[in-house]
Amino acid sequence: MISKLPKWIEYGAFILALVAGCINAIGLLGFEHQSVSHVSGTATLLGATIFASSFETILHLIGILFAFFLGASLSGFLLNSSSLKLGRHYDTALVIESLLILVAFFLLSKGSYYGHFAASAACGIQNALATNYSGAVIRTTHLTGIFTDLGLMFGSVLRGEPFDKRKAILFMLIILGFVLGGALGAFLFELFIFKALLAPASVCLLLAGAYRWYK
């Protein structure tokens, strides 16, 4: 049951979703309108342009997909479990995510689009931080699964099944965090261009420090 999840999960999920929304907004505004927090759009773009784009563009899109995969793989190596549990290396993963965001900032500020790969890898690490546990599927870098789960929940309620209030609150916090993160990213990009990436990088470091202190 979702009730088995520790209380800190709601706060962490909200903040991580805010980070992802911020990075994705900066990506859409500044990375040649390239999303980096999820791969569905990138994979679709790859398929749609594979016969119409240059070989360099195709390799670039494949690189973004592969970077996300490598980031998720790194989380899998560090965490060594699909369950959420206090004491695992979430702080280490968050520090690495922060460093990758800083690398993305440095490269993009220099005009190098290799920064896309660093940003995508950072999102891959984050998305794999929390996976299946106690009947909840927690993803913080995109909302498709969250809206799907909410729809399934309300459909089940219409069928007469009990409403899982805590699960719904968790999902709503993720949605709220992602949307607010998008607004924050757009606002910061308007003021600071790629320096806006320093904000989500700092939040990841603070979250890692808070987790280390709490555990």
Buried (B, 14 or more C-beta within 10 A) or exposed (E): EBEEBEEBBBEBBBBBBBBBBBBBBBBBBBBEEBBBBBBEBBBEBBEEEEEEBEEEBBEBBBBBBBBBBBBBBBBBEBBEEEEBEEEBBBBBBBBBBBBBBBBBBBBBEEEEBBBBBBBBBBBBBBBBBBBEBBEBEBBBBBBEBBEEBBEEBEEEEEEEEEEBEBBBEBBBBBBBBBBBBBEBBBBBBEEEBBEBBBBBBBBBBEBBEBBEEEE
